[in-house]
Amino acid sequence: MRAYASMARMGEKIWRKHGALDYKECVGDDLQTLCGMPIQRLMKLKRGETVMFSYIVYKSRAHRDAVNAKVMKDPGLKWSKKMPFDMKRMVFAGFKVLVDA
């Protein structure tokens, strides 16, 4: 978890430097559910593993693309061959707000 938190703090600084409005890294806290498919089964968690959920807020899709282009060129972004999580199980997508209350 320490290696992941370190990577997340580095990511937050870089994304915010290039214009991201908000950056969150969340760790699974209440993974037991009475309805739907448990996330442990969906993600095929092994003993001792948990789920991380991250999101970054942008003004728009165009803003996201511009920020991410700058981030990928930033020399401070240190991609390691050994990431602190299983890259094969990472999922990501873009979303837009449906309800903002």
C-alpha positions as CSV (number, residue, x, y, z in Angstrom):
1,M,0.0,0.0,0.0
2,R,2.9,2.4,0.7
3,A,4.2,2.0,-2.8
4,Y,0.8,2.7,-4.3
5,A,0.3,5.7,-2.0
6,S,3.7,7.1,-3.1
7,M,2.8,6.6,-6.8
8,A,-0.6,8.3,-6.2
9,R,0.9,11.3,-4.5
10,M,3.3,11.7,-7.4
11,G,0.4,11.4,-9.9
12,E,-1.7,14.0,-8.0
13,K,1.1,16.6,-8.2
14,I,1.7,16.0,-11.9
15,W,-2.0,16.0,-13.0
16,R,-2.8,19.0,-10.9
17,K,0.3,20.8,-12.3
18,H,-1.0,20.4,-15.8
19,G,-4.6,21.6,-15.0
20,A,-6.6,18.7,-13.5
21,L,-9.3,20.2,-11.3
22,D,-9.4,17.4,-8.8
23,Y,-7.6,14.1,-8.3
24,K,-8.7,11.3,-6.0
25,E,-7.3,7.9,-5.1
26,C,-9.6,5.7,-3.0
27,V,-9.1,2.4,-1.3
28,G,-11.8,-0.2,-0.8
29,D,-13.4,0.3,2.6
30,D,-16.8,-1.4,2.6
31,L,-16.6,-4.2,-0.1
32,Q,-19.3,-6.4,1.3
33,T,-22.6,-6.0,-0.5
34,L,-26.1,-7.5,-0.2
35,C,-27.0,-6.8,-3.8
36,G,-25.3,-7.1,-7.1
37,M,-22.0,-8.8,-7.8
38,P,-19.4,-8.4,-5.1
39,I,-16.5,-6.4,-6.4
40,Q,-14.1,-9.0,-4.9
41,R,-15.5,-11.6,-7.4
42,L,-15.7,-9.2,-10.3
43,M,-12.0,-8.2,-9.8
44,K,-11.0,-11.7,-8.9
45,L,-9.3,-10.5,-5.7
46,K,-6.8,-12.8,-4.1
47,R,-6.2,-13.1,-0.3
48,G,-4.7,-9.9,1.0
49,E,-5.7,-7.8,-2.1
50,T,-8.1,-4.8,-2.1
51,V,-9.6,-2.6,-4.8
52,M,-8.5,1.0,-5.6
53,F,-10.7,3.5,-7.3
54,S,-9.3,6.6,-8.8
55,Y,-10.7,9.5,-10.6
56,I,-9.6,12.8,-12.0
57,V,-11.9,15.8,-12.7
58,Y,-11.5,18.0,-15.8
59,K,-13.5,20.8,-17.3
60,S,-14.4,18.8,-20.4
61,R,-13.3,16.0,-22.6
62,A,-11.1,18.4,-24.6
63,H,-9.6,19.6,-21.4
64,R,-8.9,16.0,-20.3
65,D,-7.2,15.2,-23.5
66,A,-5.0,18.4,-23.3
67,V,-4.1,17.7,-19.6
68,N,-3.3,14.0,-20.3
69,A,-1.1,14.9,-23.3
70,K,1.0,17.2,-21.1
71,V,1.1,14.6,-18.3
72,M,2.4,12.0,-20.7
73,K,5.3,14.3,-21.7
74,D,6.1,15.4,-18.2
75,P,9.7,14.2,-17.2
76,G,8.5,13.8,-13.6
77,L,6.2,11.0,-14.5
78,K,8.3,8.0,-13.6
79,W,6.7,4.9,-15.0
80,S,8.2,1.9,-13.4
81,K,8.5,-1.5,-15.0
82,K,7.1,-2.8,-11.7
83,M,3.9,-1.0,-10.9
84,P,2.5,-1.4,-7.4
85,F,-0.6,-3.1,-8.8
86,D,-1.5,-5.6,-11.5
87,M,-1.8,-3.6,-14.8
88,K,-3.6,-6.5,-16.5
89,R,-6.5,-6.0,-14.1
90,M,-6.6,-2.2,-14.4
91,V,-9.7,-0.7,-16.0
92,F,-10.3,2.8,-17.1
93,A,-12.8,4.9,-19.0
94,G,-14.1,8.5,-19.5
95,F,-17.4,9.6,-17.9
96,K,-19.5,12.7,-18.0
97,V,-21.7,14.0,-15.2
98,L,-25.3,12.9,-15.4
99,V,-26.5,14.4,-12.1
100,D,-24.7,17.1,-10.1
101,A,-26.4,17.8,-6.8
